[in-house]
Amino acid sequence: MTLIPVAPSDVATVVTTLELRTRPPARPMPTAPWRLVRWRTPSPAAYRTLFARVGTRWLWYSRLGMTDAALTAILADPAVEVHAVVDPAGIEVGMLELDRNEPGTCRIAYFGLVPELTGRGHGRWLMAHALALGWRRDTARMLVHTCTLDHPHALGFYRAQGFTAIARTLETFPDPRLIGLLPMDAGQAIPLLSADSRR
């Protein structure tokens, strides 16, 4: 067994890739008080606001550091679909992003609800929509990635929805709290290290 050192300024995580190769049988859509709304041309600012509201707790950061031009190119890509979960008051409380850039594959790029709604079974409603939208005539499989920074039940949730784990990788990246992309109190379950913390 080998322990691999990680710089105090970095974060390390184990990423599990899961796939679903058989279209799930039709079943009733779970009920929920929300709507799923397609964002066809979200502004970078609106997208980042929702992205941060959903993902700050889990240290989602990748889209926060992009330039407006780079993010706009992704959001304008016809192979990418962004959907917002909207509550009865019109407030965005979750997001679903699908990416079809790989032929025959629909990748769930981002999937989540705001922290106040997690752990209550509401993810089944959002996943039902993801599967309904993801499977088309040209879809051979759906992919999703989760990691050890995500909700502790995320991996079990995806497996319960029929996904099978097919790969595991290690990822390290600069701690987004230390480079100013996320507040210092983000991701409280993930220890914040610095050179000072070792003294």
N, C-alpha and C positions, 0 to 999 in steps of 0.2 A: 504494500500500500504506500502510495506516495502523496505527500501533502505539497501542494503547489502554492508558493507564497503569492499573495496579492498585495499590491501597493496600497498603503492606507488611503490614498486618494482615489482608489478604484473600487468598483463593486463587482463581485463575481456571482454568477448564477448558473444553474443547470437548466438548459432548455430542452423540453420534450416536444417532439413533433408527433402529431397524431393525424390519422387519416380515416376517412369514411368512404368506402368504395361501393356501397350498396345504398340505393335510395331508400330512405326509411319508409315504412308503410304509412299510408294516410291515417291520420288520427285527428281527433278534435283539437282545435287550437285552444291552449289554456287561456282562461279569462284574465284580464288585467285592466286597470283603469287608464291605460296609456294608449297612445297611437304611435305607430312607427312611420316617420315622415322622411321621404327621400330628399336629401340635400343635394340638388343637382349642381349648384354653383355656390357653395359656401365660401364666404370670405375667409382668408387665412386667420383673421382675428377671431371670428366666430368659431371656426373649427378649433383653434388652439384653446379657446375658453372652455369648450365642452371637453376636449381631450384632457385638459388639466383637471377639470372637475371630476372626471371619471377616473383618471389614472394617477393622480399625484400620490395617492396612498400607496400605490404599487411601484412608484418611481418610473412611470411612463415618462419618457423625455424626448424620444427621437424626433418627433415633429416640432417640438418646442424650439430646437436649435436650428431649424432650417430657415433659410431666407424665404421671404414671401414668394419669390419667383419659383423656387424649388418646390415649395408646398403647393402653390397654385398649379404647377405642372402635374403633380400627382392627383390633385382633386379634379382636374379637368380631363384626366385620362379616361377615355370611354370604357376602359376595362375595370375601372374602379367605381364602386357604388358606396356612397356614404349615406347612412340613415341615422336620424336622431330619434330617440325615445322621448316623447313629449307627454307631459302630464296634463290633467284637465285644466290647469291654469295656464297652459301654454309654455311651461318651463321645460327646457331640455334636461332630462335626467338620466340619459344613457346614450350609448352609441353602438352602431354596428357598421363595420366597414368590410366590404367584400372586394377581393382582387382576383381578376380573371386573366392576368397577363400570361400565365402559363397555359398553353392549350390543353383543354380537357380538365383543367383544375380550377376549382373555386376555393380560394384561400380566405379564411376568416382572418383578416389582418388585425382588426381591433373589435373587441366584444366586451361590453361592460356597462354597469349601472353605477350611479353615484354611491358612495359608501353607505349612505343612509338606507339604501335599498338592498344591499348585498346580504347574503345569508338568510334570506326569507323565502327562498324558492322562486323568486321572480325571474331568475335566469332561464328557467324552463320556457317561459313565455317568449323571451328574446331568442332563445335557441330555436324554438319552433319556427319563428319567422326567418331566422338565418337559414335553416334547412329548406324551407319552402322557397326562399328566394335563390338559394345557392344551386339547387338542383334544376338543371334545364336539360334539354335534349342532348346538348353537347357536353354535359358534365360527366366525367368518368370518376371523379373523386373530389372530396372536399378535404382541405387541410386546415389544421389549426396548430399554433404553437402556444405552449404555456411554459412558465418557468418557476423557479423556486422563490421568486420575488412576488408572484401572484398570490391571490387568495389561497389559503392552504387547502381548500376543497376544490380548487379549479381542475386539477388533473382528474380527480375522481368524478367530477361533474361531466367532463367531456367523455370519459369512458362510459359513464352511465347513459350518455346520449348515443352510444354506438361507435364512437371513435376508438381506434386501436393505435397504441403507441408504436412508432416505427423507427424512431431515432432519438438519440440523446447527444447533446453537444454542450460544451462549456463556453460561456461568454463572459468577457470582462469589458468594462467600459468605465470612463471617468465618472466618479460619483456626481450626478447632476446637481446635487445640493452644494457641492464645493465649487462648481463652476458657474453657479448663479442661474441655472435653468429652473430649479425648483427651490422652494423655501427650505430653510435648514430644518424645520420640523416636519418635513414630508417623510413618508415611509417610516413611521416610528418603530415598526417592527424590525427594520433593518438598521443595525447599529451604524452610527456615523463615526467614522474614524478620521483621524488626521495625524500629522506628525506629532502634534502636541499631546495626543491621547496616549502615546507610548511612553511619555516621561514619568 
